Amino acid sequence: MRDHVPAKLITDMDDGTVTYPREFLRALAAQRLLGLRFPPEVGGRGLNWVAETAVLEEVGVLGTALACLYSLPSIVGEAIWQFGSADQRARYLTPTLEGQLTCAEALTEPRGGSDFFGTTTEARRERDHYLLRGAKRFIVGAEGADYFMVYARTDPDRPPHRSISAFLVDRGPGVEVQRVYGLMGTRGGGTGRVLFRDVRVPRENLLGEENAAADIFYRMMVPERLTSAAGALGMARAALEVAARYSERRKAFGRRIREFQGVSFKVADSITGLDAARALVYATARAADYGEDPGRVRRLVSEAKKFATETAWKVINDALQILGGIGYTTVYPVERLLRDARLIMIWTGTNEVMNLIIQHEYYRELAATAGQARDVEADAADASDEEKVYE
């Protein structure tokens, strides 16, 4: 698939000539490559996370923007498939997988950042509709989206975790899309700010139960972060391949530079890191497919996102170092991949937030399994409770 995407599309997106590649998404839909894991009755292929991860790795070779746009039908589709009505699936999910509609997720706010439950966007119920008011930003696909999945507070008197609802909001009156961001990388995906000015949202566009969007948010951790991790594998692999081929041909001091340890050891470390990241990402995909404990899946997907994105950054950075000065130019795509890779350690939850989730879920698992596993503390030669002082 990646060989059918013209290089000019990628460079045009990077230089701003193309601001939203709608034809790219239509071409994927024509090949039935969108939402692979959804059932055939809604337009998918009935495959699984492992299959979708494999395709995402290939799309990741093209860079972050195209990988993210490819992921959006899977991310937004997850919410519609798991929490939406039959009518919502027919009106939104199927047309999205068929390439007739495009979507975006409107989650981040100017004052919110990683604080999802601090959202200030509000939706007030009025008879047969909600009145939506607020702003979202850093919305990939905003410029070209036909509809948005929007989180908004629907009951300011309830606790934050039980006061937010999710809506499917059509692009129309009151929805103002401002593509205002000049991005370091990940360009051409139509990333912008979206303003909602007293938008009338029909009650039938409420996704799931009112005030219960926390359940949707927690479920969305899996597609948001697993797609980021899978795309990172492709980006890292692309940069490594460029650098390794260059090191075979480039000579210095009469020798191919791959013969120098400074280069060959970077390649070895990159291969090892990439293989380790791939193993973790695919293990996470299998855990999601097998329906393992949701807390464990949240931990694994957070580990996968953190480790794969940080590995991609290191592999791409080392690839640029192997290329030397020419790698810092647009003669090779590595400088673009490096700019793209910097974002994926920030979006869908910063990697610092991933650390919070990883340790939280691990301690929860540890408490839940207390007394079920071998007490390795007792295996010490001088094991004695009297010497174990904790306060």
JOURZI-V547106 format. One line per field, one symbol per residue. phi: phi as a letter, one per 20 degrees, with the letter a starting at -180 (. if undefined). psi: psi as a letter, one per 30 degrees, with the letter a starting at -180 (. if undefined). Layout:
phi->???
psi->???
This chain:
phi->.ffeefgfffffffenfddaegffffffffeldelgeefgfdoedmecfffffffffffggeoffffffffgfffffgfffeceefffffecfffffenecdcbdddfcgeelfegfegdfccdfclebddebqbcblefngfdfebcedebfdbfeeggfccdcdcedffagnedddedeeefblenemfbecdddlfedggfefemefmdfgffgfffgfffefffffffgfffffffffffffffdfdblmcfffeefgefffffffffffffffffffffgffffemfggfffffffffffffffffggffffffffffmgffedefdefffffffffffedflnffffgfffgffffffffffdgnedfefffefgdgaffeeddc
psi->efffjkfeeeeeeeggekfjieeeeeeeefghfkhefllefgfafgaaeeeeeeeeeeefffleeeeeeefefeeeeeeeeeflleeeeefeeefeffgfllllkjeklefebfiefgkfkljkkjcglkjkkakllhjkgeefkflkjkklkfjfflkefhgklkljjkkakfjjkjjfkjkeahlgghkakkkjihkjjkffgkjalkggfeeeeeefeeeeeeeeeeeeeeeeeeeeeeeeeeffekkkhglkfffkeeeeeeeeeeeeeeeeeeeeeeeeeeeeefhlkeeeeeeeeeeeeeeeeeeeeeeeeeeeeefbeffflgelgeeeeeeefeeffelhklfeeeeeeeeeeeeeeeefgkfflkifefgkehkkfffjkf.
